[in-house]
């Protein structure tokens, strides 16, 4: 049970940083592309733990560029 609680805490930390608003503020992504983008480029807990806001937005922007290239 302790592992489940720790996993939930980690997932919550990722969700609080990497969310729809952050993605929309950092990119010109279309609404229909947000969910596939967020599923494909979801960061790890270890990444999010060490990021500040600038690092998060930089990650989102670079990931979005990669996302667009894959879609072309």
PDB file with SEQRES, HELIX, SHEET and CRYST1 records, atoms N, CA, C and O in Angstrom:
SEQRES   1 A   72  UNK UNK UNK UNK UNK UNK UNK UNK UNK UNK UNK UNK UNK          
SEQRES   2 A   72  UNK UNK UNK UNK UNK UNK UNK UNK UNK UNK UNK UNK UNK          
SEQRES   3 A   72  UNK UNK UNK UNK UNK UNK UNK UNK UNK UNK UNK UNK UNK          
SEQRES   4 A   72  UNK UNK UNK UNK UNK UNK UNK UNK UNK UNK UNK UNK UNK          
SEQRES   5 A   72  UNK UNK UNK UNK UNK UNK UNK UNK UNK UNK UNK UNK UNK          
SEQRES   6 A   72  UNK UNK UNK UNK UNK UNK UNK                                  
HELIX    1 AA1 UNK A    2  UNK A   17  1                                  16    
HELIX    2 AA2 UNK A   20  UNK A   26  1                                   7    
HELIX    3 AA3 UNK A   31  UNK A   40  1                                  10    
HELIX    4 AA4 UNK A   45  UNK A   50  1                                   6    
HELIX    5 AA5 UNK A   53  UNK A   71  1                                  19    
CRYST1    1.000    1.000    1.000  90.00  90.00  90.00 P 1           1          
ATOM      1  N   UNK A   1       0.819  -1.196   0.000  1.00  0.00           N  
ATOM      2  CA  UNK A   1       0.000   0.000   0.000  1.00  0.00           C  
ATOM      3  C   UNK A   1       0.863   1.260   0.000  1.00  0.00           C  
ATOM      4  O   UNK A   1       0.528   2.250  -0.649  1.00  0.00           O  
ATOM      5  N   UNK A   2       1.967   1.216   0.726  1.00  0.00           N  
ATOM      6  CA  UNK A   2       2.890   2.357   0.778  1.00  0.00           C  
ATOM      7  C   UNK A   2       3.413   2.699  -0.612  1.00  0.00           C  
ATOM      8  O   UNK A   2       3.552   3.876  -0.944  1.00  0.00           O  
ATOM      9  N   UNK A   3       3.703   1.690  -1.428  1.00  0.00           N  
ATOM     10  CA  UNK A   3       4.183   1.928  -2.789  1.00  0.00           C  
ATOM     11  C   UNK A   3       3.130   2.646  -3.622  1.00  0.00           C  
ATOM     12  O   UNK A   3       3.452   3.541  -4.404  1.00  0.00           O  
ATOM     13  N   UNK A   4       1.875   2.252  -3.452  1.00  0.00           N  
ATOM     14  CA  UNK A   4       0.786   2.901  -4.186  1.00  0.00           C  
ATOM     15  C   UNK A   4       0.648   4.365  -3.792  1.00  0.00           C  
ATOM     16  O   UNK A   4       0.400   5.222  -4.640  1.00  0.00           O  
ATOM     17  N   UNK A   5       0.807   4.645  -2.523  1.00  0.00           N  
ATOM     18  CA  UNK A   5       0.720   6.026  -2.044  1.00  0.00           C  
ATOM     19  C   UNK A   5       1.865   6.848  -2.617  1.00  0.00           C  
ATOM     20  O   UNK A   5       1.653   7.967  -3.083  1.00  0.00           O  
ATOM     21  N   UNK A   6       3.074   6.300  -2.585  1.00  0.00           N  
ATOM     22  CA  UNK A   6       4.232   7.012  -3.126  1.00  0.00           C  
ATOM     23  C   UNK A   6       4.089   7.250  -4.625  1.00  0.00           C  
ATOM     24  O   UNK A   6       4.438   8.321  -5.122  1.00  0.00           O  
ATOM     25  N   UNK A   7       3.579   6.261  -5.338  1.00  0.00           N  
ATOM     26  CA  UNK A   7       3.352   6.412  -6.781  1.00  0.00           C  
ATOM     27  C   UNK A   7       2.328   7.510  -7.044  1.00  0.00           C  
ATOM     28  O   UNK A   7       2.514   8.327  -7.945  1.00  0.00           O  
ATOM     29  N   UNK A   8       1.264   7.534  -6.274  1.00  0.00           N  
ATOM     30  CA  UNK A   8       0.226   8.555  -6.433  1.00  0.00           C  
ATOM     31  C   UNK A   8       0.787   9.945  -6.164  1.00  0.00           C  
ATOM     32  O   UNK A   8       0.427  10.898  -6.855  1.00  0.00           O  
ATOM     33  N   UNK A   9       1.646  10.073  -5.190  1.00  0.00           N  
ATOM     34  CA  UNK A   9       2.272  11.361  -4.885  1.00  0.00           C  
ATOM     35  C   UNK A   9       3.151  11.804  -6.050  1.00  0.00           C  
ATOM     36  O   UNK A   9       3.123  12.970  -6.443  1.00  0.00           O  
ATOM     37  N   UNK A  10       3.923  10.887  -6.594  1.00  0.00           N  
ATOM     38  CA  UNK A  10       4.795  11.211  -7.726  1.00  0.00           C  
ATOM     39  C   UNK A  10       3.978  11.616  -8.951  1.00  0.00           C  
ATOM     40  O   UNK A  10       4.302  12.599  -9.618  1.00  0.00           O  
ATOM     41  N   UNK A  11       2.922  10.862  -9.248  1.00  0.00           N  
ATOM     42  CA  UNK A  11       2.072  11.173 -10.394  1.00  0.00           C  
ATOM     43  C   UNK A  11       1.403  12.537 -10.220  1.00  0.00           C  
ATOM     44  O   UNK A  11       1.257  13.292 -11.181  1.00  0.00           O  
ATOM     45  N   UNK A  12       1.004  12.840  -9.006  1.00  0.00           N  
ATOM     46  CA  UNK A  12       0.385  14.129  -8.721  1.00  0.00           C  
ATOM     47  C   UNK A  12       1.371  15.276  -8.945  1.00  0.00           C  
ATOM     48  O   UNK A  12       0.996  16.329  -9.461  1.00  0.00           O  
ATOM     49  N   UNK A  13       2.612  15.071  -8.561  1.00  0.00           N  
ATOM     50  CA  UNK A  13       3.653  16.085  -8.773  1.00  0.00           C  
ATOM     51  C   UNK A  13       3.856  16.331 -10.269  1.00  0.00           C  
ATOM     52  O   UNK A  13       3.986  17.478 -10.698  1.00  0.00           O  
ATOM     53  N   UNK A  14       3.883  15.265 -11.059  1.00  0.00           N  
ATOM     54  CA  UNK A  14       4.019  15.404 -12.519  1.00  0.00           C  
ATOM     55  C   UNK A  14       2.811  16.154 -13.067  1.00  0.00           C  
ATOM     56  O   UNK A  14       2.960  17.088 -13.854  1.00  0.00           O  
ATOM     57  N   UNK A  15       1.615  15.744 -12.652  1.00  0.00           N  
ATOM     58  CA  UNK A  15       0.386  16.367 -13.147  1.00  0.00           C  
ATOM     59  C   UNK A  15       0.296  17.846 -12.791  1.00  0.00           C  
ATOM     60  O   UNK A  15      -0.239  18.639 -13.566  1.00  0.00           O  
ATOM     61  N   UNK A  16       0.813  18.217 -11.634  1.00  0.00           N  
ATOM     62  CA  UNK A  16       0.714  19.621 -11.235  1.00  0.00           C  
ATOM     63  C   UNK A  16       1.638  20.503 -12.072  1.00  0.00           C  
ATOM     64  O   UNK A  16       1.345  21.682 -12.270  1.00  0.00           O  
ATOM     65  N   UNK A  17       2.733  19.962 -12.560  1.00  0.00           N  
ATOM     66  CA  UNK A  17       3.658  20.742 -13.393  1.00  0.00           C  
ATOM     67  C   UNK A  17       3.292  20.631 -14.865  1.00  0.00           C  
ATOM     68  O   UNK A  17       3.142  21.644 -15.548  1.00  0.00           O  
ATOM     69  N   UNK A  18       3.150  19.417 -15.353  1.00  0.00           N  
ATOM     70  CA  UNK A  18       2.909  19.149 -16.772  1.00  0.00           C  
ATOM     71  C   UNK A  18       1.415  19.013 -16.990  1.00  0.00           C  
ATOM     72  O   UNK A  18       0.868  17.911 -16.951  1.00  0.00           O  
ATOM     73  N   UNK A  19       0.762  20.132 -17.218  1.00  0.00           N  
ATOM     74  CA  UNK A  19      -0.689  20.135 -17.360  1.00  0.00           C  
ATOM     75  C   UNK A  19      -1.097  20.883 -18.626  1.00  0.00           C  
ATOM     76  O   UNK A  19      -0.267  21.488 -19.304  1.00  0.00           O  
ATOM     77  N   UNK A  20      -2.381  20.830 -18.926  1.00  0.00           N  
ATOM     78  CA  UNK A  20      -2.900  21.428 -20.160  1.00  0.00           C  
ATOM     79  C   UNK A  20      -2.584  22.920 -20.243  1.00  0.00           C  
ATOM     80  O   UNK A  20      -2.225  23.419 -21.309  1.00  0.00           O  
ATOM     81  N   UNK A  21      -2.714  23.624 -19.137  1.00  0.00           N  
ATOM     82  CA  UNK A  21      -2.452  25.065 -19.152  1.00  0.00           C  
ATOM     83  C   UNK A  21      -0.997  25.365 -19.471  1.00  0.00           C  
ATOM     84  O   UNK A  21      -0.709  26.273 -20.251  1.00  0.00           O  
ATOM     85  N   UNK A  22      -0.084  24.621 -18.884  1.00  0.00           N  
ATOM     86  CA  UNK A  22       1.336  24.837 -19.156  1.00  0.00           C  
ATOM     87  C   UNK A  22       1.651  24.564 -20.625  1.00  0.00           C  
ATOM     88  O   UNK A  22       2.417  25.301 -21.248  1.00  0.00           O  
ATOM     89  N   UNK A  23       1.065  23.514 -21.172  1.00  0.00           N  
ATOM     90  CA  UNK A  23       1.292  23.177 -22.582  1.00  0.00           C  
ATOM     91  C   UNK A  23       0.719  24.270 -23.483  1.00  0.00           C  
ATOM     92  O   UNK A  23       1.369  24.690 -24.440  1.00  0.00           O  
ATOM     93  N   UNK A  24      -0.482  24.727 -23.181  1.00  0.00           N  
ATOM     94  CA  UNK A  24      -1.108  25.759 -24.007  1.00  0.00           C  
ATOM     95  C   UNK A  24      -0.345  27.079 -23.931  1.00  0.00           C  
ATOM     96  O   UNK A  24      -0.248  27.796 -24.927  1.00  0.00           O  
ATOM     97  N   UNK A  25       0.191  27.402 -22.768  1.00  0.00           N  
ATOM     98  CA  UNK A  25       0.930  28.654 -22.607  1.00  0.00           C  
ATOM     99  C   UNK A  25       2.281  28.616 -23.321  1.00  0.00           C  
ATOM    100  O   UNK A  25       2.809  29.658 -23.709  1.00  0.00           O  
ATOM    101  N   UNK A  26       2.832  27.431 -23.494  1.00  0.00           N  
ATOM    102  CA  UNK A  26       4.174  27.283 -24.060  1.00  0.00           C  
ATOM    103  C   UNK A  26       4.189  27.029 -25.556  1.00  0.00           C  
ATOM    104  O   UNK A  26       5.236  27.141 -26.194  1.00  0.00           O  
ATOM    105  N   UNK A  27       3.042  26.690 -26.122  1.00  0.00           N  
ATOM    106  CA  UNK A  27       3.001  26.274 -27.526  1.00  0.00           C  
ATOM    107  C   UNK A  27       1.779  26.857 -28.224  1.00  0.00           C  
ATOM    108  O   UNK A  27       0.947  27.528 -27.614  1.00  0.00           O  
ATOM    109  N   UNK A  28       1.700  26.587 -29.496  1.00  0.00           N  
ATOM    110  CA  UNK A  28       0.505  26.952 -30.270  1.00  0.00           C  
ATOM    111  C   UNK A  28      -0.274  25.690 -30.625  1.00  0.00           C  
ATOM    112  O   UNK A  28      -0.871  25.600 -31.698  1.00  0.00           O  
ATOM    113  N   UNK A  29      -0.263  24.736 -29.732  1.00  0.00           N  
ATOM    114  CA  UNK A  29      -0.877  23.428 -29.973  1.00  0.00           C  
ATOM    115  C   UNK A  29      -2.389  23.544 -30.144  1.00  0.00           C  
ATOM    116  O   UNK A  29      -3.046  24.359 -29.496  1.00  0.00           O  
ATOM    117  N   UNK A  30      -2.916  22.720 -31.019  1.00  0.00           N  
ATOM    118  CA  UNK A  30      -4.363  22.654 -31.228  1.00  0.00           C  
ATOM    119  C   UNK A  30      -4.978  21.815 -30.109  1.00  0.00           C  
ATOM    120  O   UNK A  30      -4.345  20.902 -29.579  1.00  0.00           O  
ATOM    121  N   UNK A  31      -6.212  22.139 -29.764  1.00  0.00           N  
ATOM    122  CA  UNK A  31      -6.890  21.430 -28.671  1.00  0.00           C  
ATOM    123  C   UNK A  31      -6.914  19.918 -28.885  1.00  0.00           C  
ATOM    124  O   UNK A  31      -6.741  19.149 -27.940  1.00  0.00           O  
ATOM    125  N   UNK A  32      -7.130  19.496 -30.132  1.00  0.00           N  
ATOM    126  CA  UNK A  32      -7.226  18.054 -30.387  1.00  0.00           C  
ATOM    127  C   UNK A  32      -5.878  17.336 -30.279  1.00  0.00           C  
ATOM    128  O   UNK A  32      -5.835  16.107 -30.214  1.00  0.00           O  
ATOM    129  N   UNK A  33      -4.783  18.094 -30.259  1.00  0.00           N  
ATOM    130  CA  UNK A  33      -3.456  17.487 -30.155  1.00  0.00           C  
ATOM    131  C   UNK A  33      -2.906  17.460 -28.727  1.00  0.00           C  
ATOM    132  O   UNK A  33      -1.879  16.831 -28.471  1.00  0.00           O  
ATOM    133  N   UNK A  34      -3.568  18.124 -27.817  1.00  0.00           N  
ATOM    134  CA  UNK A  34      -3.018  18.225 -26.452  1.00  0.00           C  
ATOM    135  C   UNK A  34      -2.902  16.860 -25.784  1.00  0.00           C  
ATOM    136  O   UNK A  34      -1.844  16.528 -25.249  1.00  0.00           O  
ATOM    137  N   UNK A  35      -3.954  16.075 -25.803  1.00  0.00           N  
ATOM    138  CA  UNK A  35      -3.915  14.773 -25.126  1.00  0.00           C  
ATOM    139  C   UNK A  35      -2.863  13.847 -25.718  1.00  0.00           C  
ATOM    140  O   UNK A  35      -2.077  13.278 -24.962  1.00  0.00           O  
ATOM    141  N   UNK A  36      -2.812  13.668 -27.049  1.00  0.00           N  
ATOM    142  CA  UNK A  36      -1.746  12.811 -27.593  1.00  0.00           C  
ATOM    143  C   UNK A  36      -0.341  13.331 -27.256  1.00  0.00           C  
ATOM    144  O   UNK A  36       0.563  12.553 -26.950  1.00  0.00           O  
ATOM    145  N   UNK A  37      -0.175  14.650 -27.319  1.00  0.00           N  
ATOM    146  CA  UNK A  37       1.122  15.235 -26.976  1.00  0.00           C  
ATOM    147  C   UNK A  37       1.486  14.939 -25.525  1.00  0.00           C  
ATOM    148  O   UNK A  37       2.602  14.505 -25.240  1.00  0.00           O  
ATOM    149  N   UNK A  38       0.553  15.170 -24.616  1.00  0.00           N  
ATOM    150  CA  UNK A  38       0.836  14.975 -23.191  1.00  0.00           C  
ATOM    151  C   UNK A  38       1.085  13.511 -22.843  1.00  0.00           C  
ATOM    152  O   UNK A  38       1.863  13.209 -21.937  1.00  0.00           O  
ATOM    153  N   UNK A  39       0.435  12.613 -23.553  1.00  0.00           N  
ATOM    154  CA  UNK A  39       0.674  11.186 -23.306  1.00  0.00           C  
ATOM    155  C   UNK A  39       2.051  10.770 -23.810  1.00  0.00           C  
ATOM    156  O   UNK A  39       2.754  10.001 -23.154  1.00  0.00           O  
ATOM    157  N   UNK A  40       2.430  11.279 -24.974  1.00  0.00           N  
ATOM    158  CA  UNK A  40       3.699  10.886 -25.573  1.00  0.00           C  
ATOM    159  C   UNK A  40       4.912  11.514 -24.887  1.00  0.00           C  
ATOM    160  O   UNK A  40       5.970  10.891 -24.806  1.00  0.00           O  
ATOM    161  N   UNK A  41       4.763  12.727 -24.399  1.00  0.00           N  
ATOM    162  CA  UNK A  41       5.902  13.463 -23.849  1.00  0.00           C  
ATOM    163  C   UNK A  41       5.813  13.683 -22.342  1.00  0.00           C  
ATOM    164  O   UNK A  41       6.462  14.587 -21.815  1.00  0.00           O  
ATOM    165  N   UNK A  42       5.034  12.885 -21.652  1.00  0.00           N  
ATOM    166  CA  UNK A  42       4.910  13.016 -20.197  1.00  0.00           C  
ATOM    167  C   UNK A  42       6.292  12.822 -19.563  1.00  0.00           C  
ATOM    168  O   UNK A  42       6.939  11.797 -19.778  1.00  0.00           O  
ATOM    169  N   UNK A  43       6.735  13.805 -18.785  1.00  0.00           N  
ATOM    170  CA  UNK A  43       8.052  13.672 -18.146  1.00  0.00           C  
ATOM    171  C   UNK A  43       8.008  12.703 -16.968  1.00  0.00           C  
ATOM    172  O   UNK A  43       6.937  12.319 -16.498  1.00  0.00           O  
ATOM    173  N   UNK A  44       9.172  12.326 -16.511  1.00  0.00           N  
ATOM    174  CA  UNK A  44       9.263  11.459 -15.341  1.00  0.00           C  
ATOM    175  C   UNK A  44       9.233  12.313 -14.071  1.00  0.00           C  
ATOM    176  O   UNK A  44       9.408  13.531 -14.117  1.00  0.00           O  
ATOM    177  N   UNK A  45       9.012  11.659 -12.965  1.00  0.00           N  
ATOM    178  CA  UNK A  45       9.033  12.350 -11.686  1.00  0.00           C  
ATOM    179  C   UNK A  45      10.410  12.958 -11.438  1.00  0.00           C  
ATOM    180  O   UNK A  45      10.516  14.077 -10.937  1.00  0.00           O  
ATOM    181  N   UNK A  46      11.454  12.228 -11.785  1.00  0.00           N  
ATOM    182  CA  UNK A  46      12.812  12.706 -11.563  1.00  0.00           C  
ATOM    183  C   UNK A  46      13.081  13.994 -12.349  1.00  0.00           C  
ATOM    184  O   UNK A  46      13.745  14.904 -11.852  1.00  0.00           O  
ATOM    185  N   UNK A  47      12.564  14.064 -13.570  1.00  0.00           N  
ATOM    186  CA  UNK A  47      12.727  15.286 -14.360  1.00  0.00           C  
ATOM    187  C   UNK A  47      12.006  16.449 -13.685  1.00  0.00           C  
ATOM    188  O   UNK A  47      12.600  17.501 -13.451  1.00  0.00           O  
ATOM    189  N   UNK A  48      10.752  16.260 -13.380  1.00  0.00           N  
ATOM    190  CA  UNK A  48       9.929  17.325 -12.823  1.00  0.00           C  
ATOM    191  C   UNK A  48      10.479  17.811 -11.484  1.00  0.00           C  
ATOM    192  O   UNK A  48      10.424  19.001 -11.174  1.00  0.00           O  
ATOM    193  N   UNK A  49      10.993  16.901 -10.715  1.00  0.00           N  
ATOM    194  CA  UNK A  49      11.489  17.227  -9.382  1.00  0.00           C  
ATOM    195  C   UNK A  49      12.623  18.256  -9.433  1.00  0.00           C  
ATOM    196  O   UNK A  49      12.752  19.077  -8.525  1.00  0.00           O  
ATOM    197  N   UNK A  50      13.434  18.217 -10.475  1.00  0.00           N  
ATOM    198  CA  UNK A  50      14.584  19.114 -10.534  1.00  0.00           C  
ATOM    199  C   UNK A  50      14.328  20.381 -11.360  1.00  0.00           C  
ATOM    200  O   UNK A  50      15.200  21.246 -11.441  1.00  0.00           O  
ATOM    201  N   UNK A  51      13.163  20.499 -11.962  1.00  0.00           N  
ATOM    202  CA  UNK A  51      12.876  21.627 -12.842  1.00  0.00           C  
ATOM    203  C   UNK A  51      12.370  22.853 -12.095  1.00  0.00           C  
ATOM    204  O   UNK A  51      11.704  22.753 -11.065  1.00  0.00           O  
ATOM    205  N   UNK A  52      12.713  24.023 -12.655  1.00  0.00           N  
ATOM    206  CA  UNK A  52      12.007  25.245 -12.289  1.00  0.00           C  
ATOM    207  C   UNK A  52      11.039  25.534 -13.441  1.00  0.00           C  
ATOM    208  O   UNK A  52      10.939  24.743 -14.379  1.00  0.00           O  
ATOM    209  N   UNK A  53      10.339  26.642 -13.375  1.00  0.00           N  
ATOM    210  CA  UNK A  53       9.342  26.953 -14.402  1.00  0.00           C  
ATOM    211  C   UNK A  53       9.977  27.077 -15.780  1.00  0.00           C  
ATOM    212  O   UNK A  53       9.419  26.600 -16.769  1.00  0.00           O  
ATOM    213  N   UNK A  54      11.123  27.705 -15.848  1.00  0.00           N  
ATOM    214  CA  UNK A  54      11.812  27.862 -17.130  1.00  0.00           C  
ATOM    215  C   UNK A  54      12.147  26.502 -17.731  1.00  0.00           C  
ATOM    216  O   UNK A  54      11.942  26.289 -18.926  1.00  0.00           O  
ATOM    217  N   UNK A  55      12.656  25.590 -16.925  1.00  0.00           N  
ATOM    218  CA  UNK A  55      13.006  24.246 -17.406  1.00  0.00           C  
ATOM    219  C   UNK A  55      11.772  23.521 -17.947  1.00  0.00           C  
ATOM    220  O   UNK A  55      11.839  22.852 -18.978  1.00  0.00           O  
ATOM    221  N   UNK A  56      10.658  23.658 -17.250  1.00  0.00           N  
ATOM    222  CA  UNK A  56       9.411  23.033 -17.691  1.00  0.00           C  
ATOM    223  C   UNK A  56       9.001  23.567 -19.057  1.00  0.00           C  
ATOM    224  O   UNK A  56       8.718  22.789 -19.969  1.00  0.00           O  
ATOM    225  N   UNK A  57       8.969  24.881 -19.204  1.00  0.00           N  
ATOM    226  CA  UNK A  57       8.547  25.470 -20.476  1.00  0.00           C  
ATOM    227  C   UNK A  57       9.516  25.130 -21.595  1.00  0.00           C  
ATOM    228  O   UNK A  57       9.093  24.910 -22.731  1.00  0.00           O  
ATOM    229  N   UNK A  58      10.792  25.084 -21.298  1.00  0.00           N  
ATOM    230  CA  UNK A  58      11.778  24.703 -22.305  1.00  0.00           C  
ATOM    231  C   UNK A  58      11.553  23.258 -22.752  1.00  0.00           C  
ATOM    232  O   UNK A  58      11.604  22.963 -23.946  1.00  0.00           O  
ATOM    233  N   UNK A  59      11.305  22.365 -21.808  1.00  0.00           N  
ATOM    234  CA  UNK A  59      11.012  20.965 -22.126  1.00  0.00           C  
ATOM    235  C   UNK A  59       9.769  20.865 -23.005  1.00  0.00           C  
ATOM    236  O   UNK A  59       9.759  20.137 -23.998  1.00  0.00           O  
ATOM    237  N   UNK A  60       8.728  21.597 -22.636  1.00  0.00           N  
ATOM    238  CA  UNK A  60       7.485  21.543 -23.412  1.00  0.00           C  
ATOM    239  C   UNK A  60       7.726  22.048 -24.828  1.00  0.00           C  
ATOM    240  O   UNK A  60       7.269  21.429 -25.789  1.00  0.00           O  
ATOM    241  N   UNK A  61       8.427  23.146 -24.970  1.00  0.00           N  
ATOM    242  CA  UNK A  61       8.676  23.708 -26.298  1.00  0.00           C  
ATOM    243  C   UNK A  61       9.498  22.770 -27.172  1.00  0.00           C  
ATOM    244  O   UNK A  61       9.169  22.565 -28.340  1.00  0.00           O  
ATOM    245  N   UNK A  62      10.560  22.202 -26.619  1.00  0.00           N  
ATOM    246  CA  UNK A  62      11.385  21.264 -27.385  1.00  0.00           C  
ATOM    247  C   UNK A  62      10.596  20.003 -27.745  1.00  0.00           C  
ATOM    248  O   UNK A  62      10.712  19.484 -28.855  1.00  0.00           O  
ATOM    249  N   UNK A  63       9.811  19.527 -26.817  1.00  0.00           N  
ATOM    250  CA  UNK A  63       8.994  18.340 -27.072  1.00  0.00           C  
ATOM    251  C   UNK A  63       7.942  18.630 -28.134  1.00  0.00           C  
ATOM    252  O   UNK A  63       7.657  17.781 -28.978  1.00  0.00           O  
ATOM    253  N   UNK A  64       7.371  19.815 -28.094  1.00  0.00           N  
ATOM    254  CA  UNK A  64       6.366  20.184 -29.084  1.00  0.00           C  
ATOM    255  C   UNK A  64       6.982  20.254 -30.478  1.00  0.00           C  
ATOM    256  O   UNK A  64       6.363  19.826 -31.452  1.00  0.00           O  
ATOM    257  N   UNK A  65       8.188  20.786 -30.577  1.00  0.00           N  
ATOM    258  CA  UNK A  65       8.874  20.822 -31.873  1.00  0.00           C  
ATOM    259  C   UNK A  65       9.045  19.407 -32.421  1.00  0.00           C  
ATOM    260  O   UNK A  65       8.823  19.162 -33.606  1.00  0.00           O  
ATOM    261  N   UNK A  66       9.437  18.489 -31.557  1.00  0.00           N  
ATOM    262  CA  UNK A  66       9.590  17.090 -31.958  1.00  0.00           C  
ATOM    263  C   UNK A  66       8.241  16.486 -32.349  1.00  0.00           C  
ATOM    264  O   UNK A  66       8.154  15.736 -33.322  1.00  0.00           O  
ATOM    265  N   UNK A  67       7.216  16.804 -31.611  1.00  0.00           N  
ATOM    266  CA  UNK A  67       5.862  16.329 -31.873  1.00  0.00           C  
ATOM    267  C   UNK A  67       5.400  16.772 -33.262  1.00  0.00           C  
ATOM    268  O   UNK A  67       4.831  15.981 -34.014  1.00  0.00           O  
ATOM    269  N   UNK A  68       5.644  18.022 -33.594  1.00  0.00           N  
ATOM    270  CA  UNK A  68       5.245  18.573 -34.893  1.00  0.00           C  
ATOM    271  C   UNK A  68       5.998  17.882 -36.026  1.00  0.00           C  
ATOM    272  O   UNK A  68       5.400  17.537 -37.045  1.00  0.00           O  
ATOM    273  N   UNK A  69       7.291  17.677 -35.860  1.00  0.00           N  
ATOM    274  CA  UNK A  69       8.095  17.020 -36.886  1.00  0.00           C  
ATOM    275  C   UNK A  69       7.583  15.609 -37.146  1.00  0.00           C  
ATOM    276  O   UNK A  69       7.504  15.182 -38.298  1.00  0.00           O  
ATOM    277  N   UNK A  70       7.237  14.887 -36.095  1.00  0.00           N  
ATOM    278  CA  UNK A  70       6.722  13.526 -36.247  1.00  0.00           C  
ATOM    279  C   UNK A  70       5.386  13.512 -36.983  1.00  0.00           C  
ATOM    280  O   UNK A  70       5.066  12.546 -37.677  1.00  0.00           O  
ATOM    281  N   UNK A  71       4.620  14.563 -36.835  1.00  0.00           N  
ATOM    282  CA  UNK A  71       3.286  14.617 -37.442  1.00  0.00           C  
ATOM    283  C   UNK A  71       3.338  15.016 -38.923  1.00  0.00           C  
ATOM    284  O   UNK A  71       2.366  14.811 -39.650  1.00  0.00           O  
ATOM    285  N   UNK A  72       4.442  15.575 -39.365  1.00  0.00           N  
ATOM    286  CA  UNK A  72       4.531  16.033 -40.772  1.00  0.00           C  
ATOM    287  C   UNK A  72       4.747  14.892 -41.721  1.00  0.00           C  
ATOM    288  O   UNK A  72       4.844  15.104 -42.930  1.00  0.00           O  
TER     289      UNK A  72                                                      
END                                                                             
